Amino acid sequence: MTYVPNRFRRALAATTTPPASQPKKRKKAAPKPLPPLPASTWTGNQFTVILPVPVVALRPNGQHGHWRTIRKAKAAAKGLATLTTLQLLAGGPPPCATAYSLVYYFQATPWDDDNAIASVKAYLDGISSALGIDDRHLRFRELIRRADRKCPRLEIIMHLAASPLP
């Protein structure tokens, strides 16, 4: 018997068809798409921006990828929040927001309070840039967690001031 190097054996095995007795591997089914998010709303002294739950890369605890991956996730979240807020304003003058509340609708186990609040930073930056304010003027009011397996989302309720900030 003649010697055949392993690299040639692998190449030869790759070109031959598998025997009929071996079952073909099944591809995993794609996950079902989530339903569309409800529309953002505006009421008397507050408005609600509805966004998807932040991706895992935006969670502050632990390593969740390369810095470039995290940066892309932050940029995408900020852009989405900016566009959603500008759509809600519909070209009108931006209101003066002073505080915000978070309402999380989780699909599974909810995050702890620290992660839930800190992962929203990119969204708040986007909303602040759409309103033309500095986010250091925003104060946190409350965190509400609810379960919704069909449509997980995050509602950021922006509480408005009676008069503009100086």
C-alpha positions in Angstrom: 0.0 0.0 0.0 1.3 3.4 -0.9 1.5 6.3 1.6 -1.0 9.2 1.0 -0.5 12.3 3.1 -3.4 13.5 5.3 -4.0 16.6 3.3 -4.7 14.6 0.2 -7.0 12.2 2.2 -9.0 15.1 3.4 -9.3 16.6 -0.1 -10.3 13.2 -1.5 -12.9 12.7 1.2 -14.4 16.2 0.6 -14.9 15.5 -3.1 -16.6 12.1 -2.7 -20.3 12.0 -2.0 -21.4 10.6 1.3 -22.9 7.1 1.3 -26.7 6.9 1.1 -26.8 5.2 4.6 -25.7 8.5 6.3 -28.5 10.9 7.0 -28.1 14.5 5.8 -27.7 17.1 8.5 -30.8 19.2 9.0 -30.5 23.0 9.1 -31.8 24.7 12.1 -35.0 26.7 11.5 -34.7 30.4 11.7 -36.2 32.0 14.8 -39.7 33.5 14.4 -39.6 37.2 13.8 -40.9 39.4 16.6 -44.1 41.4 16.0 -43.7 45.1 15.2 -43.3 47.5 18.1 -46.3 49.6 19.1 -46.1 53.3 18.1 -44.6 55.9 20.4 -47.1 58.2 22.0 -47.4 61.7 23.2 -49.6 62.8 26.1 -50.0 66.1 28.0 -46.8 66.3 30.2 -44.9 63.3 28.9 -44.1 61.3 25.8 -43.2 57.7 25.5 -40.5 56.4 23.1 -40.9 52.7 22.4 -37.7 50.8 21.4 -36.5 47.2 21.3 -34.9 45.8 24.5 -31.1 46.7 24.3 -28.9 44.1 22.9 -26.6 42.1 25.2 -23.5 44.0 24.0 -24.9 47.2 25.7 -25.0 45.6 29.1 -22.3 47.0 31.4 -21.5 43.9 33.4 -18.9 41.5 31.9 -17.3 41.3 28.5 -19.7 41.1 25.6 -17.5 41.2 22.6 -14.8 43.2 21.0 -14.8 47.0 21.5 -15.6 47.5 17.9 -18.7 45.3 18.1 -19.9 47.2 21.2 -19.3 50.5 19.5 -21.4 49.4 16.5 -24.2 48.4 18.9 -24.0 51.7 20.7 -24.1 53.7 17.4 -27.1 51.7 16.1 -29.0 52.1 19.4 -28.3 55.9 19.5 -29.4 56.3 15.8 -32.6 54.3 16.3 -33.5 56.3 19.4 -32.8 59.6 17.5 -34.9 58.6 14.5 -37.8 57.4 16.7 -37.8 60.6 18.7 -37.7 62.8 15.6 -40.6 60.8 14.1 -42.6 61.4 17.3 -41.8 65.1 17.3 -42.9 65.3 13.6 -41.0 68.6 13.0 -42.5 70.4 16.0 -40.4 72.3 18.5 -38.6 69.9 20.9 -40.0 69.8 24.4 -37.9 70.3 27.5 -37.5 66.9 29.2 -36.3 66.8 32.8 -36.7 63.2 33.9 -37.3 59.7 32.5 -38.8 56.4 33.6 -38.1 53.0 32.1 -40.7 50.3 31.5 -39.1 47.0 30.4 -41.3 44.3 28.8 -39.0 41.2 29.0 -39.4 38.0 27.1 -37.6 35.9 29.7 -35.8 36.5 33.0 -35.5 40.3 33.6 -32.1 41.9 34.1 -31.1 43.3 37.5 -31.7 47.0 38.1 -28.2 48.1 37.5 -28.0 46.4 34.1 -31.5 47.6 33.1 -30.7 51.2 33.8 -27.1 51.4 32.4 -27.9 49.5 29.2 -30.2 52.4 28.2 -27.4 55.0 28.0 -27.1 54.8 24.2 -30.9 55.2 23.8 -30.9 58.2 26.2 -28.0 59.8 24.2 -30.1 59.5 21.0 -33.2 60.9 22.6 -31.2 63.8 24.1 -29.6 64.6 20.7 -33.0 64.7 19.0 -34.3 67.0 21.7 -31.2 69.2 21.6 -30.5 68.9 25.3 -27.6 67.6 27.3 -28.4 64.3 29.0 -26.8 65.4 32.3 -30.0 67.3 32.9 -32.1 64.2 32.8 -33.0 62.5 36.1 -34.0 58.9 36.6 -37.4 58.4 38.2 -38.4 54.7 38.2 -37.9 51.3 36.7 -40.9 49.0 36.0 -40.4 45.5 34.8 -43.2 43.5 33.2 -43.4 40.2 31.2 -44.4 40.1 27.6 -43.3 37.0 25.7 -44.8 38.0 22.4 -43.5 41.6 22.1 -40.4 42.4 24.3 -39.7 46.1 24.3 -38.5 49.1 26.2 -40.7 52.1 26.9 -38.8 55.3 27.8 -41.2 57.8 29.4 -39.8 61.3 29.2 -41.3 63.6 31.7 -41.6 67.2 30.6 -40.9 70.4 32.4 -43.4 73.2 32.8 -40.8 75.8 31.6 -37.6 75.4 29.7 -34.3 74.9 31.6 -31.9 77.8 31.8 
